[in-house]
Every structure is written in structure tokens, then in C-alpha cells.
């Protein structure tokens, strides 16, 4: 059995040292994400209830629209990331890229929640009709 390398030795094996996040920053980010997920679950539930009276055709049409919007947002995020590779990645450039892609990713996350709600509403209809 081999013993793990000491932290200093394992860092020297990496081509480029990676910045370490302070544990309290990670805990804060995870807590924020858990709260966001809980909020999204509640919104998903509300949306499923609202969609439950829609016809299957209307739900499939909404699904098509939402998938198209996801594709559009993903293309927008990709266009932000496609920058001139000769431009240096300064901290301000990384912050700008992160902020720009973050807006698109937030939109994609909202659309994915909506897609899930539409899918679950369709599944509820199928289960209701088959029982």
C-alpha cells in the first residue's frame, strides 16, 4: 500500500499550481447553492401545478420553445468564451468572462427548471390517464 504524497510534494507534480479556495468560501458557496436549489424546487412545484391543466400539445409546444431558448443561451455563452487566445487572462478578464457566462448559465438553469416542470407535467398526465 502506498502512502499519499505530502501536500507540498503533490503540488510540485502539477504543471501549474492551482489557487486554493478558503474552506469558508466554499462552504458559503455551497450554502448559497442549497438555498437556490430549494427555491427552484418550490418554483418547479408551482409551475407543475400551473401546467397540470394544459393539454399535451401545449406542453410539447412549450417544451420545444424552451429547448430552443436553451440552445440560444448556450450559443451566447459559447460566444463569450471564444476570445482571442493571445489576449492574456488577467484577473479582470477572468472576472469579466465569469460574469458574462454566469448570466447565460443562470438563464440556462432557469430554462432547465422550466423544462423539467413541463416534462413532469407531461409525465403526470400520462400516469393519470393510464390509471
C-alpha positions as CSV (number, residue, x, y, z in Angstrom):
1,X,0.0,0.0,0.0
2,X,1.4,3.4,-0.9
3,X,1.0,6.4,1.3
4,X,-0.3,9.7,-0.2
5,X,2.3,12.3,-1.1
6,X,2.6,15.2,1.3
7,X,0.7,18.3,0.1
8,X,3.9,20.1,-0.9
9,X,5.2,17.1,-2.9
10,X,1.8,16.6,-4.7
11,X,1.7,20.3,-5.6
12,X,5.1,20.1,-7.2
13,X,3.8,17.4,-9.5
14,X,1.3,19.8,-11.0
15,X,2.3,21.7,-14.1
16,X,0.8,24.9,-12.8
17,X,-0.2,25.4,-9.2
18,X,-3.9,25.8,-8.7
19,X,-5.3,28.5,-6.5
20,X,-6.9,27.2,-3.3
21,X,-10.2,28.4,-2.1
22,X,-10.6,29.1,1.5
23,X,-12.9,26.5,3.1
24,X,-15.2,29.1,4.4
25,X,-15.7,30.5,0.9
26,X,-16.5,27.0,-0.4
27,X,-19.0,26.5,2.5
28,X,-20.6,29.8,1.7
29,X,-21.0,28.9,-2.0
30,X,-22.4,25.5,-1.2
31,X,-24.9,27.0,1.3
32,X,-25.9,29.6,-1.3
33,X,-26.4,26.8,-3.9
34,X,-28.5,24.7,-1.5
35,X,-30.8,27.7,-0.8
36,X,-31.1,28.3,-4.5
37,X,-31.9,24.7,-5.2
38,X,-34.6,24.7,-2.6
39,X,-36.1,27.8,-4.0
40,X,-36.0,26.3,-7.5
41,X,-37.8,23.2,-6.3
42,X,-40.6,25.3,-4.9
43,X,-40.9,27.2,-8.2
44,X,-40.8,23.9,-10.1
45,X,-43.7,22.6,-8.0
46,X,-45.7,25.8,-8.6
47,X,-45.1,25.6,-12.3
48,X,-46.1,21.9,-12.5
49,X,-49.3,22.7,-10.7
50,X,-50.0,25.6,-13.1
51,X,-49.2,23.4,-16.1
52,X,-51.3,20.5,-15.0
53,X,-54.4,21.8,-16.7
54,X,-52.5,22.3,-20.1
55,X,-53.1,19.9,-23.0
56,X,-50.3,17.6,-24.0
57,X,-50.0,19.5,-27.3
58,X,-49.5,22.8,-25.4
59,X,-46.9,21.2,-23.2
60,X,-45.0,19.7,-26.1
61,X,-45.1,23.1,-27.8
62,X,-43.7,24.8,-24.6
63,X,-41.0,22.1,-24.4
64,X,-40.0,22.9,-28.0
65,X,-39.8,26.6,-27.2
66,X,-37.8,26.1,-24.0
67,X,-35.3,23.8,-25.7
68,X,-34.8,26.4,-28.5
69,X,-34.2,29.0,-25.8
70,X,-31.6,26.8,-24.0
71,X,-29.8,26.4,-27.3
72,X,-29.8,30.2,-27.9
73,X,-28.4,30.9,-24.3
74,X,-25.8,28.2,-24.7
75,X,-24.6,29.7,-28.0
76,X,-24.4,33.1,-26.3
77,X,-22.3,31.7,-23.5
78,X,-20.0,30.0,-26.0
79,X,-19.5,33.2,-28.0
80,X,-18.4,34.9,-24.8
81,X,-15.8,32.2,-24.2
82,X,-14.4,32.3,-27.7
83,X,-12.0,35.1,-27.2
84,X,-8.6,35.8,-28.8
85,X,-6.3,33.2,-27.3
86,X,-3.4,35.7,-27.5
87,X,-5.1,38.0,-25.0
88,X,-3.7,37.5,-21.5
89,X,-6.1,36.1,-18.9
90,X,-5.7,38.8,-16.3
91,X,-7.8,38.6,-13.1
92,X,-10.1,41.3,-14.5
93,X,-10.5,39.4,-17.8
94,X,-11.4,36.2,-15.9
95,X,-13.9,38.2,-13.8
96,X,-15.5,39.6,-16.9
97,X,-15.7,36.2,-18.6
98,X,-17.1,34.7,-15.4
99,X,-19.7,37.4,-15.1
100,X,-20.7,37.2,-18.7
101,X,-21.0,33.4,-18.8
102,X,-22.7,33.5,-15.4
103,X,-25.6,35.5,-16.9
104,X,-26.1,32.9,-19.6
105,X,-25.7,30.0,-17.2
106,X,-28.3,31.5,-14.9
107,X,-30.7,31.7,-17.9
108,X,-29.9,28.1,-18.9
109,X,-30.6,27.0,-15.3
110,X,-34.0,28.7,-15.3
111,X,-34.8,27.2,-18.6
112,X,-33.8,23.7,-17.5
113,X,-36.0,24.1,-14.4
114,X,-38.9,25.0,-16.7
115,X,-38.1,22.1,-19.0
116,X,-38.2,19.8,-16.0
117,X,-41.5,21.2,-14.9
118,X,-43.0,20.7,-18.4
119,X,-41.7,17.2,-18.5
120,X,-43.0,16.3,-15.1
121,X,-46.4,17.8,-16.0
122,X,-46.5,15.6,-19.1
123,X,-45.5,12.6,-17.1
124,X,-48.2,13.3,-14.5
125,X,-50.8,13.4,-17.4
126,X,-49.6,10.1,-18.8
127,X,-49.7,8.5,-15.3
128,X,-53.1,10.0,-14.6
129,X,-54.5,8.8,-18.0
130,X,-53.1,5.3,-17.6
131,X,-54.6,4.6,-14.2
